[in-house]
Amino acid sequence: MSRGGSDRRRIRPFAVANLATIVTLALLSGCVHIPSPKIPSFGAPGSGDAATFVIDDSTISVSQSGSITVSGTGTPLDYSGPLGCAGQYFEASYTENTDLDFRYGSQDAYILIGNDLYHFASGPTGGAGALRWDEEFDDRAISVTVGCPPPPSSPPLESPSG
C-alpha cells in the first residue's frame, strides 16, 4: 500500500467522528430543525360525544365524533355534517340489522329506528351535559340522553323538502 492510502485511513475515522460531533452539537443547539412526527390522537376507546338510547328494555350507548351523510329518508334526518354535539346528530346500531339515527334541535327531535320514524314534539329537558327526551309512543317507549350543551334556539326541524 502507498503511504497516501495509509494516511487516508487514519484521517477518515477522525473526520467521521468530527462530523458526528458537529451534527450532534448543531441539533442540540437548535441550529437545525428536524420536524417531529405528528402522531394522531385517537383518544380513549369510545371517545367523543355521548348519547344513550333506551328503547323499551334495550339500552344503547354511543360515543361519537367525525361526520356523517344521510340522505334519501325524506325526513329531518337527511343530513350531512358533524356527528355528536357539534351536529346535534347521533347514529347507532339498534340491532345487528337495524340502524338508529337521532337528530335534535332546541324545539324538537327525531329518531329513526329502521324504517320507523318517531317525533319528540318538544325540546329537551335537563341542562348542559344531560339533555333528555322521553316519550311513550303507541308502539314503544323511548328515552334519549345526550351529554351535550343545550342547542342554540332554532325553529322546529323540517324535512329537506320543506
CNS distance restraints for C-alpha pairs under 8 A (distance, minus, plus):
assign (resid   1 and name CA) (resid   5 and name CA) 6.56 0.50 0.50
assign (resid   1 and name CA) (resid   6 and name CA) 7.09 0.50 0.50
assign (resid   2 and name CA) (resid   6 and name CA) 6.57 0.50 0.50
assign (resid   3 and name CA) (resid   7 and name CA) 6.29 0.50 0.50
assign (resid   4 and name CA) (resid   8 and name CA) 6.36 0.50 0.50
assign (resid   5 and name CA) (resid   9 and name CA) 6.55 0.50 0.50
assign (resid   6 and name CA) (resid  10 and name CA) 6.67 0.50 0.50
assign (resid   7 and name CA) (resid  11 and name CA) 6.27 0.50 0.50
assign (resid   8 and name CA) (resid  12 and name CA) 5.85 0.50 0.50
assign (resid   9 and name CA) (resid  13 and name CA) 7.09 0.50 0.50
assign (resid  10 and name CA) (resid  14 and name CA) 7.09 0.50 0.50
assign (resid  11 and name CA) (resid  15 and name CA) 6.19 0.50 0.50
assign (resid  12 and name CA) (resid  16 and name CA) 6.24 0.50 0.50
assign (resid  13 and name CA) (resid  17 and name CA) 6.13 0.50 0.50
assign (resid  14 and name CA) (resid  18 and name CA) 6.25 0.50 0.50
assign (resid  15 and name CA) (resid  19 and name CA) 6.06 0.50 0.50
assign (resid  16 and name CA) (resid  20 and name CA) 6.13 0.50 0.50
assign (resid  17 and name CA) (resid  21 and name CA) 6.20 0.50 0.50
assign (resid  18 and name CA) (resid  22 and name CA) 6.09 0.50 0.50
assign (resid  19 and name CA) (resid  23 and name CA) 6.16 0.50 0.50
assign (resid  20 and name CA) (resid  24 and name CA) 6.07 0.50 0.50
assign (resid  21 and name CA) (resid  25 and name CA) 6.09 0.50 0.50
assign (resid  22 and name CA) (resid  26 and name CA) 6.09 0.50 0.50
assign (resid  23 and name CA) (resid  27 and name CA) 6.15 0.50 0.50
assign (resid  24 and name CA) (resid  28 and name CA) 6.14 0.50 0.50
assign (resid  25 and name CA) (resid  29 and name CA) 5.94 0.50 0.50
assign (resid  26 and name CA) (resid  30 and name CA) 6.20 0.50 0.50
assign (resid  26 and name CA) (resid  31 and name CA) 5.22 0.50 0.50
assign (resid  26 and name CA) (resid  32 and name CA) 6.06 0.50 0.50
assign (resid  27 and name CA) (resid  31 and name CA) 6.15 0.50 0.50
assign (resid  27 and name CA) (resid  32 and name CA) 5.46 0.50 0.50
assign (resid  27 and name CA) (resid  33 and name CA) 7.39 0.50 0.50
assign (resid  42 and name CA) (resid  47 and name CA) 7.84 0.50 0.50
assign (resid  43 and name CA) (resid  47 and name CA) 5.76 0.50 0.50
assign (resid  46 and name CA) (resid  62 and name CA) 7.36 0.50 0.50
assign (resid  46 and name CA) (resid  63 and name CA) 5.29 0.50 0.50
assign (resid  46 and name CA) (resid  64 and name CA) 7.27 0.50 0.50
assign (resid  47 and name CA) (resid  63 and name CA) 5.71 0.50 0.50
assign (resid  47 and name CA) (resid  64 and name CA) 6.68 0.50 0.50
assign (resid  47 and name CA) (resid  65 and name CA) 7.73 0.50 0.50
assign (resid  48 and name CA) (resid  63 and name CA) 4.86 0.50 0.50
assign (resid  48 and name CA) (resid  64 and name CA) 4.46 0.50 0.50
assign (resid  48 and name CA) (resid  65 and name CA) 5.00 0.50 0.50
assign (resid  48 and name CA) (resid  84 and name CA) 7.36 0.50 0.50
assign (resid  49 and name CA) (resid  62 and name CA) 7.97 0.50 0.50
assign (resid  49 and name CA) (resid  63 and name CA) 5.01 0.50 0.50
assign (resid  49 and name CA) (resid  64 and name CA) 5.09 0.50 0.50
assign (resid  49 and name CA) (resid  65 and name CA) 6.39 0.50 0.50
assign (resid  49 and name CA) (resid  84 and name CA) 5.21 0.50 0.50
assign (resid  49 and name CA) (resid  85 and name CA) 6.19 0.50 0.50
assign (resid  49 and name CA) (resid 146 and name CA) 7.86 0.50 0.50
assign (resid  49 and name CA) (resid 147 and name CA) 6.49 0.50 0.50
assign (resid  49 and name CA) (resid 148 and name CA) 7.17 0.50 0.50
assign (resid  50 and name CA) (resid  61 and name CA) 7.23 0.50 0.50
assign (resid  50 and name CA) (resid  62 and name CA) 5.63 0.50 0.50
assign (resid  50 and name CA) (resid  63 and name CA) 4.28 0.50 0.50
assign (resid  50 and name CA) (resid  64 and name CA) 6.48 0.50 0.50
assign (resid  50 and name CA) (resid  84 and name CA) 7.28 0.50 0.50
assign (resid  50 and name CA) (resid 146 and name CA) 5.81 0.50 0.50
assign (resid  50 and name CA) (resid 147 and name CA) 5.30 0.50 0.50
assign (resid  50 and name CA) (resid 148 and name CA) 7.74 0.50 0.50
assign (resid  51 and name CA) (resid  61 and name CA) 5.76 0.50 0.50
assign (resid  51 and name CA) (resid  62 and name CA) 5.44 0.50 0.50
assign (resid  51 and name CA) (resid  63 and name CA) 6.48 0.50 0.50
assign (resid  51 and name CA) (resid  90 and name CA) 7.25 0.50 0.50
assign (resid  51 and name CA) (resid 144 and name CA) 7.14 0.50 0.50
assign (resid  51 and name CA) (resid 145 and name CA) 5.61 0.50 0.50
assign (resid  51 and name CA) (resid 146 and name CA) 4.23 0.50 0.50
assign (resid  51 and name CA) (resid 147 and name CA) 6.23 0.50 0.50
assign (resid  52 and name CA) (resid  59 and name CA) 6.94 0.50 0.50
assign (resid  52 and name CA) (resid  60 and name CA) 5.66 0.50 0.50
assign (resid  52 and name CA) (resid  61 and name CA) 4.31 0.50 0.50
assign (resid  52 and name CA) (resid  62 and name CA) 6.46 0.50 0.50
assign (resid  52 and name CA) (resid 144 and name CA) 5.72 0.50 0.50
assign (resid  52 and name CA) (resid 145 and name CA) 5.22 0.50 0.50
assign (resid  52 and name CA) (resid 146 and name CA) 6.41 0.50 0.50
assign (resid  53 and name CA) (resid  58 and name CA) 7.98 0.50 0.50
assign (resid  53 and name CA) (resid  59 and name CA) 5.61 0.50 0.50
assign (resid  53 and name CA) (resid  60 and name CA) 5.11 0.50 0.50
assign (resid  53 and name CA) (resid  61 and name CA) 6.32 0.50 0.50
assign (resid  53 and name CA) (resid 142 and name CA) 7.26 0.50 0.50
assign (resid  53 and name CA) (resid 143 and name CA) 5.89 0.50 0.50
assign (resid  53 and name CA) (resid 144 and name CA) 4.63 0.50 0.50
assign (resid  53 and name CA) (resid 145 and name CA) 6.65 0.50 0.50
assign (resid  54 and name CA) (resid  58 and name CA) 5.59 0.50 0.50
assign (resid  54 and name CA) (resid  59 and name CA) 4.45 0.50 0.50
assign (resid  54 and name CA) (resid  60 and name CA) 6.49 0.50 0.50
assign (resid  54 and name CA) (resid 141 and name CA) 7.93 0.50 0.50
assign (resid  54 and name CA) (resid 142 and name CA) 5.70 0.50 0.50
assign (resid  54 and name CA) (resid 143 and name CA) 5.03 0.50 0.50
assign (resid  54 and name CA) (resid 144 and name CA) 6.33 0.50 0.50
assign (resid  55 and name CA) (resid  59 and name CA) 6.46 0.50 0.50
assign (resid  55 and name CA) (resid 140 and name CA) 6.92 0.50 0.50
assign (resid  55 and name CA) (resid 141 and name CA) 5.81 0.50 0.50
assign (resid  55 and name CA) (resid 142 and name CA) 4.62 0.50 0.50
assign (resid  55 and name CA) (resid 143 and name CA) 6.53 0.50 0.50
assign (resid  56 and name CA) (resid 140 and name CA) 5.90 0.50 0.50
assign (resid  56 and name CA) (resid 141 and name CA) 5.11 0.50 0.50
assign (resid  56 and name CA) (resid 142 and name CA) 6.41 0.50 0.50
assign (resid  60 and name CA) (resid  92 and name CA) 7.71 0.50 0.50
assign (resid  60 and name CA) (resid  94 and name CA) 7.11 0.50 0.50
assign (resid  62 and name CA) (resid  92 and name CA) 6.80 0.50 0.50
assign (resid  63 and name CA) (resid  84 and name CA) 7.81 0.50 0.50
assign (resid  64 and name CA) (resid  83 and name CA) 6.36 0.50 0.50
assign (resid  64 and name CA) (resid  84 and name CA) 5.56 0.50 0.50
assign (resid  64 and name CA) (resid  90 and name CA) 7.24 0.50 0.50
assign (resid  65 and name CA) (resid  82 and name CA) 7.16 0.50 0.50
assign (resid  65 and name CA) (resid  83 and name CA) 5.28 0.50 0.50
assign (resid  65 and name CA) (resid  84 and name CA) 5.67 0.50 0.50
assign (resid  66 and name CA) (resid  82 and name CA) 5.72 0.50 0.50
assign (resid  66 and name CA) (resid  83 and name CA) 5.52 0.50 0.50
assign (resid  66 and name CA) (resid  84 and name CA) 7.89 0.50 0.50
assign (resid  67 and name CA) (resid  80 and name CA) 7.45 0.50 0.50
assign (resid  67 and name CA) (resid  81 and name CA) 5.34 0.50 0.50
assign (resid  67 and name CA) (resid  82 and name CA) 4.00 0.50 0.50
assign (resid  67 and name CA) (resid  83 and name CA) 4.88 0.50 0.50
assign (resid  68 and name CA) (resid  79 and name CA) 7.57 0.50 0.50
assign (resid  68 and name CA) (resid  80 and name CA) 5.67 0.50 0.50
assign (resid  68 and name CA) (resid  81 and name CA) 5.70 0.50 0.50
assign (resid  68 and name CA) (resid  82 and name CA) 6.22 0.50 0.50
assign (resid  68 and name CA) (resid  83 and name CA) 6.23 0.50 0.50
assign (resid  69 and name CA) (resid  78 and name CA) 7.58 0.50 0.50
assign (resid  69 and name CA) (resid  79 and name CA) 5.68 0.50 0.50
assign (resid  69 and name CA) (resid  80 and name CA) 4.12 0.50 0.50
assign (resid  69 and name CA) (resid  81 and name CA) 6.55 0.50 0.50
assign (resid  70 and name CA) (resid  77 and name CA) 6.97 0.50 0.50
assign (resid  70 and name CA) (resid  78 and name CA) 4.96 0.50 0.50
assign (resid  70 and name CA) (resid  79 and name CA) 5.18 0.50 0.50
assign (resid  70 and name CA) (resid  80 and name CA) 6.22 0.50 0.50
assign (resid  71 and name CA) (resid  77 and name CA) 7.77 0.50 0.50
assign (resid  71 and name CA) (resid  78 and name CA) 4.58 0.50 0.50
assign (resid  71 and name CA) (resid  79 and name CA) 6.46 0.50 0.50
assign (resid  72 and name CA) (resid  78 and name CA) 6.64 0.50 0.50
assign (resid  73 and name CA) (resid  77 and name CA) 6.99 0.50 0.50
assign (resid  73 and name CA) (resid  78 and name CA) 6.08 0.50 0.50
assign (resid  74 and name CA) (resid  78 and name CA) 6.58 0.50 0.50
assign (resid  74 and name CA) (resid 159 and name CA) 6.12 0.50 0.50
assign (resid  74 and name CA) (resid 160 and name CA) 6.63 0.50 0.50
assign (resid  74 and name CA) (resid 161 and name CA) 7.46 0.50 0.50
assign (resid  75 and name CA) (resid 158 and name CA) 7.25 0.50 0.50
assign (resid  75 and name CA) (resid 159 and name CA) 4.51 0.50 0.50
assign (resid  75 and name CA) (resid 160 and name CA) 6.70 0.50 0.50
assign (resid  76 and name CA) (resid 103 and name CA) 7.68 0.50 0.50
assign (resid  76 and name CA) (resid 110 and name CA) 7.25 0.50 0.50
assign (resid  76 and name CA) (resid 157 and name CA) 6.01 0.50 0.50
assign (resid  76 and name CA) (resid 158 and name CA) 5.12 0.50 0.50
assign (resid  76 and name CA) (resid 159 and name CA) 4.20 0.50 0.50
assign (resid  76 and name CA) (resid 160 and name CA) 6.28 0.50 0.50
assign (resid  77 and name CA) (resid 101 and name CA) 7.12 0.50 0.50
assign (resid  77 and name CA) (resid 102 and name CA) 7.21 0.50 0.50
assign (resid  77 and name CA) (resid 103 and name CA) 6.23 0.50 0.50
assign (resid  77 and name CA) (resid 110 and name CA) 7.15 0.50 0.50
assign (resid  77 and name CA) (resid 111 and name CA) 7.88 0.50 0.50
assign (resid  77 and name CA) (resid 112 and name CA) 7.65 0.50 0.50
assign (resid  77 and name CA) (resid 159 and name CA) 7.59 0.50 0.50
assign (resid  78 and name CA) (resid 159 and name CA) 7.52 0.50 0.50
assign (resid  78 and name CA) (resid 160 and name CA) 6.84 0.50 0.50
assign (resid  81 and name CA) (resid  87 and name CA) 6.19 0.50 0.50
assign (resid  82 and name CA) (resid  86 and name CA) 5.98 0.50 0.50
assign (resid  82 and name CA) (resid  87 and name CA) 4.68 0.50 0.50
assign (resid  82 and name CA) (resid  89 and name CA) 7.44 0.50 0.50
assign (resid  83 and name CA) (resid  87 and name CA) 5.24 0.50 0.50
assign (resid  83 and name CA) (resid  88 and name CA) 6.89 0.50 0.50
assign (resid  83 and name CA) (resid  89 and name CA) 5.23 0.50 0.50
assign (resid  83 and name CA) (resid  90 and name CA) 5.83 0.50 0.50
assign (resid  83 and name CA) (resid  91 and name CA) 7.97 0.50 0.50
assign (resid  84 and name CA) (resid  88 and name CA) 5.67 0.50 0.50
assign (resid  84 and name CA) (resid  89 and name CA) 5.33 0.50 0.50
assign (resid  84 and name CA) (resid  90 and name CA) 5.49 0.50 0.50
assign (resid  85 and name CA) (resid  89 and name CA) 6.88 0.50 0.50
assign (resid  85 and name CA) (resid 147 and name CA) 7.81 0.50 0.50
assign (resid  85 and name CA) (resid 148 and name CA) 5.44 0.50 0.50
assign (resid  85 and name CA) (resid 149 and name CA) 7.44 0.50 0.50
assign (resid  88 and name CA) (resid 103 and name CA) 5.74 0.50 0.50
assign (resid  88 and name CA) (resid 104 and name CA) 5.60 0.50 0.50
assign (resid  88 and name CA) (resid 105 and name CA) 6.96 0.50 0.50
assign (resid  88 and name CA) (resid 151 and name CA) 7.58 0.50 0.50
assign (resid  89 and name CA) (resid 101 and name CA) 7.47 0.50 0.50
assign (resid  89 and name CA) (resid 102 and name CA) 5.65 0.50 0.50
assign (resid  89 and name CA) (resid 103 and name CA) 4.44 0.50 0.50
assign (resid  89 and name CA) (resid 104 and name CA) 6.70 0.50 0.50
assign (resid  90 and name CA) (resid 101 and name CA) 5.97 0.50 0.50
assign (resid  90 and name CA) (resid 102 and name CA) 5.19 0.50 0.50
assign (resid  90 and name CA) (resid 103 and name CA) 6.54 0.50 0.50
assign (resid  91 and name CA) (resid  99 and name CA) 7.40 0.50 0.50
assign (resid  91 and name CA) (resid 100 and name CA) 5.58 0.50 0.50
assign (resid  91 and name CA) (resid 101 and name CA) 4.40 0.50 0.50
assign (resid  91 and name CA) (resid 102 and name CA) 6.14 0.50 0.50
assign (resid  92 and name CA) (resid  99 and name CA) 5.98 0.50 0.50
assign (resid  92 and name CA) (resid 100 and name CA) 5.13 0.50 0.50
assign (resid  92 and name CA) (resid 101 and name CA) 6.54 0.50 0.50
assign (resid  93 and name CA) (resid  97 and name CA) 7.65 0.50 0.50
assign (resid  93 and name CA) (resid  98 and name CA) 6.03 0.50 0.50
assign (resid  93 and name CA) (resid  99 and name CA) 4.49 0.50 0.50
assign (resid  93 and name CA) (resid 100 and name CA) 5.67 0.50 0.50
assign (resid  94 and name CA) (resid  98 and name CA) 5.41 0.50 0.50
assign (resid  94 and name CA) (resid  99 and name CA) 5.42 0.50 0.50
assign (resid  94 and name CA) (resid 100 and name CA) 5.68 0.50 0.50
assign (resid  94 and name CA) (resid 113 and name CA) 7.18 0.50 0.50
assign (resid  95 and name CA) (resid  99 and name CA) 6.97 0.50 0.50
assign (resid  98 and name CA) (resid 113 and name CA) 6.88 0.50 0.50
assign (resid  98 and name CA) (resid 114 and name CA) 5.05 0.50 0.50
assign (resid  99 and name CA) (resid 112 and name CA) 7.92 0.50 0.50
assign (resid  99 and name CA) (resid 113 and name CA) 6.04 0.50 0.50
assign (resid  99 and name CA) (resid 114 and name CA) 5.44 0.50 0.50
assign (resid 100 and name CA) (resid 111 and name CA) 6.98 0.50 0.50
assign (resid 100 and name CA) (resid 112 and name CA) 5.53 0.50 0.50
assign (resid 100 and name CA) (resid 113 and name CA) 4.52 0.50 0.50
assign (resid 100 and name CA) (resid 114 and name CA) 6.32 0.50 0.50
assign (resid 101 and name CA) (resid 111 and name CA) 5.57 0.50 0.50
assign (resid 101 and name CA) (resid 112 and name CA) 5.14 0.50 0.50
assign (resid 101 and name CA) (resid 113 and name CA) 6.70 0.50 0.50
assign (resid 102 and name CA) (resid 109 and name CA) 7.32 0.50 0.50
assign (resid 102 and name CA) (resid 110 and name CA) 5.73 0.50 0.50
assign (resid 102 and name CA) (resid 111 and name CA) 4.37 0.50 0.50
assign (resid 102 and name CA) (resid 112 and name CA) 6.50 0.50 0.50
assign (resid 103 and name CA) (resid 109 and name CA) 5.67 0.50 0.50
assign (resid 103 and name CA) (resid 110 and name CA) 5.47 0.50 0.50
assign (resid 103 and name CA) (resid 111 and name CA) 6.58 0.50 0.50
assign (resid 104 and name CA) (resid 108 and name CA) 6.03 0.50 0.50
assign (resid 104 and name CA) (resid 109 and name CA) 4.01 0.50 0.50
assign (resid 104 and name CA) (resid 110 and name CA) 6.34 0.50 0.50
assign (resid 104 and name CA) (resid 157 and name CA) 7.55 0.50 0.50
assign (resid 105 and name CA) (resid 109 and name CA) 6.06 0.50 0.50
assign (resid 105 and name CA) (resid 123 and name CA) 6.94 0.50 0.50
assign (resid 105 and name CA) (resid 151 and name CA) 6.02 0.50 0.50
assign (resid 105 and name CA) (resid 152 and name CA) 7.62 0.50 0.50
assign (resid 105 and name CA) (resid 153 and name CA) 7.69 0.50 0.50
assign (resid 105 and name CA) (resid 154 and name CA) 6.55 0.50 0.50
assign (resid 105 and name CA) (resid 155 and name CA) 7.84 0.50 0.50
assign (resid 105 and name CA) (resid 156 and name CA) 6.89 0.50 0.50
assign (resid 105 and name CA) (resid 157 and name CA) 6.63 0.50 0.50
assign (resid 106 and name CA) (resid 123 and name CA) 5.16 0.50 0.50
assign (resid 106 and name CA) (resid 124 and name CA) 7.10 0.50 0.50
assign (resid 106 and name CA) (resid 150 and name CA) 7.32 0.50 0.50
assign (resid 106 and name CA) (resid 151 and name CA) 5.33 0.50 0.50
assign (resid 106 and name CA) (resid 152 and name CA) 6.25 0.50 0.50
assign (resid 106 and name CA) (resid 153 and name CA) 5.34 0.50 0.50
assign (resid 106 and name CA) (resid 154 and name CA) 5.73 0.50 0.50
assign (resid 106 and name CA) (resid 155 and name CA) 7.52 0.50 0.50
assign (resid 106 and name CA) (resid 156 and name CA) 7.49 0.50 0.50
assign (resid 107 and name CA) (resid 121 and name CA) 7.28 0.50 0.50
assign (resid 107 and name CA) (resid 122 and name CA) 5.19 0.50 0.50
assign (resid 107 and name CA) (resid 123 and name CA) 4.03 0.50 0.50
assign (resid 107 and name CA) (resid 124 and name CA) 7.56 0.50 0.50
assign (resid 107 and name CA) (resid 153 and name CA) 7.70 0.50 0.50
assign (resid 107 and name CA) (resid 154 and name CA) 6.93 0.50 0.50
assign (resid 107 and name CA) (resid 155 and name CA) 6.65 0.50 0.50
assign (resid 107 and name CA) (resid 156 and name CA) 5.40 0.50 0.50
assign (resid 107 and name CA) (resid 157 and name CA) 7.86 0.50 0.50
assign (resid 108 and name CA) (resid 119 and name CA) 7.40 0.50 0.50
assign (resid 108 and name CA) (resid 120 and name CA) 5.49 0.50 0.50
assign (resid 108 and name CA) (resid 121 and name CA) 4.98 0.50 0.50
assign (resid 108 and name CA) (resid 122 and name CA) 4.50 0.50 0.50
assign (resid 108 and name CA) (resid 123 and name CA) 4.56 0.50 0.50
assign (resid 108 and name CA) (resid 124 and name CA) 7.44 0.50 0.50
assign (resid 108 and name CA) (resid 156 and name CA) 5.86 0.50 0.50
assign (resid 108 and name CA) (resid 157 and name CA) 6.73 0.50 0.50
assign (resid 109 and name CA) (resid 119 and name CA) 5.97 0.50 0.50
assign (resid 109 and name CA) (resid 120 and name CA) 4.99 0.50 0.50
assign (resid 109 and name CA) (resid 121 and name CA) 6.83 0.50 0.50
assign (resid 109 and name CA) (resid 122 and name CA) 7.32 0.50 0.50
assign (resid 109 and name CA) (resid 123 and name CA) 7.00 0.50 0.50
assign (resid 109 and name CA) (resid 157 and name CA) 7.23 0.50 0.50
assign (resid 110 and name CA) (resid 117 and name CA) 7.07 0.50 0.50
assign (resid 110 and name CA) (resid 118 and name CA) 5.70 0.50 0.50
assign (resid 110 and name CA) (resid 119 and name CA) 4.64 0.50 0.50
assign (resid 110 and name CA) (resid 120 and name CA) 6.03 0.50 0.50
assign (resid 111 and name CA) (resid 117 and name CA) 5.92 0.50 0.50
assign (resid 111 and name CA) (resid 118 and name CA) 5.29 0.50 0.50
assign (resid 111 and name CA) (resid 119 and name CA) 6.62 0.50 0.50
assign (resid 112 and name CA) (resid 116 and name CA) 5.59 0.50 0.50
assign (resid 112 and name CA) (resid 117 and name CA) 4.47 0.50 0.50
assign (resid 112 and name CA) (resid 118 and name CA) 6.30 0.50 0.50
assign (resid 113 and name CA) (resid 117 and name CA) 6.48 0.50 0.50
assign (resid 118 and name CA) (resid 137 and name CA) 7.83 0.50 0.50
assign (resid 120 and name CA) (resid 133 and name CA) 7.11 0.50 0.50
assign (resid 120 and name CA) (resid 134 and name CA) 7.85 0.50 0.50
assign (resid 120 and name CA) (resid 135 and name CA) 6.92 0.50 0.50
assign (resid 123 and name CA) (resid 133 and name CA) 7.45 0.50 0.50
assign (resid 124 and name CA) (resid 131 and name CA) 5.55 0.50 0.50
assign (resid 124 and name CA) (resid 132 and name CA) 5.09 0.50 0.50
assign (resid 124 and name CA) (resid 133 and name CA) 5.27 0.50 0.50
assign (resid 125 and name CA) (resid 131 and name CA) 5.75 0.50 0.50
assign (resid 125 and name CA) (resid 132 and name CA) 5.16 0.50 0.50
assign (resid 125 and name CA) (resid 133 and name CA) 6.52 0.50 0.50
assign (resid 126 and name CA) (resid 130 and name CA) 5.80 0.50 0.50
assign (resid 126 and name CA) (resid 131 and name CA) 5.00 0.50 0.50
assign (resid 126 and name CA) (resid 132 and name CA) 6.07 0.50 0.50
assign (resid 127 and name CA) (resid 131 and name CA) 5.68 0.50 0.50
assign (resid 127 and name CA) (resid 149 and name CA) 7.11 0.50 0.50
assign (resid 127 and name CA) (resid 150 and name CA) 6.60 0.50 0.50
assign (resid 128 and name CA) (resid 147 and name CA) 7.26 0.50 0.50
assign (resid 128 and name CA) (resid 148 and name CA) 5.91 0.50 0.50
assign (resid 128 and name CA) (resid 149 and name CA) 4.20 0.50 0.50
assign (resid 128 and name CA) (resid 150 and name CA) 5.71 0.50 0.50
assign (resid 129 and name CA) (resid 146 and name CA) 6.90 0.50 0.50
assign (resid 129 and name CA) (resid 147 and name CA) 4.06 0.50 0.50
assign (resid 129 and name CA) (resid 148 and name CA) 4.63 0.50 0.50
assign (resid 129 and name CA) (resid 149 and name CA) 5.62 0.50 0.50
assign (resid 130 and name CA) (resid 145 and name CA) 6.11 0.50 0.50
assign (resid 130 and name CA) (resid 146 and name CA) 5.72 0.50 0.50
assign (resid 130 and name CA) (resid 147 and name CA) 4.98 0.50 0.50
assign (resid 130 and name CA) (resid 148 and name CA) 6.57 0.50 0.50
assign (resid 130 and name CA) (resid 149 and name CA) 7.86 0.50 0.50
assign (resid 131 and name CA) (resid 145 and name CA) 5.49 0.50 0.50
assign (resid 131 and name CA) (resid 146 and name CA) 5.32 0.50 0.50
assign (resid 131 and name CA) (resid 147 and name CA) 6.53 0.50 0.50
assign (resid 131 and name CA) (resid 148 and name CA) 6.67 0.50 0.50
assign (resid 131 and name CA) (resid 149 and name CA) 7.51 0.50 0.50
assign (resid 131 and name CA) (resid 150 and name CA) 6.95 0.50 0.50
assign (resid 132 and name CA) (resid 143 and name CA) 7.20 0.50 0.50
assign (resid 132 and name CA) (resid 144 and name CA) 5.57 0.50 0.50
assign (resid 132 and name CA) (resid 145 and name CA) 4.41 0.50 0.50
assign (resid 132 and name CA) (resid 146 and name CA) 6.61 0.50 0.50
assign (resid 133 and name CA) (resid 142 and name CA) 8.00 0.50 0.50
assign (resid 133 and name CA) (resid 143 and name CA) 5.58 0.50 0.50
assign (resid 133 and name CA) (resid 144 and name CA) 5.16 0.50 0.50
assign (resid 133 and name CA) (resid 145 and name CA) 6.57 0.50 0.50
assign (resid 134 and name CA) (resid 141 and name CA) 7.75 0.50 0.50
assign (resid 134 and name CA) (resid 142 and name CA) 5.91 0.50 0.50
assign (resid 134 and name CA) (resid 143 and name CA) 4.35 0.50 0.50
assign (resid 134 and name CA) (resid 144 and name CA) 6.55 0.50 0.50
assign (resid 135 and name CA) (resid 141 and name CA) 5.96 0.50 0.50
assign (resid 135 and name CA) (resid 142 and name CA) 5.51 0.50 0.50
assign (resid 135 and name CA) (resid 143 and name CA) 6.45 0.50 0.50
assign (resid 136 and name CA) (resid 140 and name CA) 6.29 0.50 0.50
assign (resid 136 and name CA) (resid 141 and name CA) 4.42 0.50 0.50
assign (resid 136 and name CA) (resid 142 and name CA) 6.45 0.50 0.50
assign (resid 137 and name CA) (resid 141 and name CA) 5.76 0.50 0.50
assign (resid 137 and name CA) (resid 142 and name CA) 7.47 0.50 0.50
assign (resid 158 and name CA) (resid 162 and name CA) 6.08 0.50 0.50
